[in-house]
């Protein structure tokens, strides 16, 4: 089993920046993909924000390209999401996710609110 703990959420004004971090612990396979998903208010589904493989290949949602940057530290089993130029539509609960083949684990989520 893998445990994920997110940190770094909060309230930020439009145009501001925020950094989310996630630490994984437990039985972690080295060849995994870590990522961030979000669930906006009133939405039923979580959507991919960004993901990164253990070799550093990244994937971003079109809505965050050029504004968000995902990174990871394989030695520490951490993944971070640097968010800039935040917009009100970025408001959501952000979830950390780790996946290895069919094994998927989620964090509990951290709230990000973009509002003036």
ABEGO torsion letter per residue (X at the ends): XBBBBBBGBEBBBBGBBBBBBBBBBEBBBABBBBBBBBBBBGBABBBBABBBBAAGBBBBBAAABGABBBBBBAAAGBBBBBBBGBBAAABBBBBBBBBBEABBBBBAEBBBBBBX
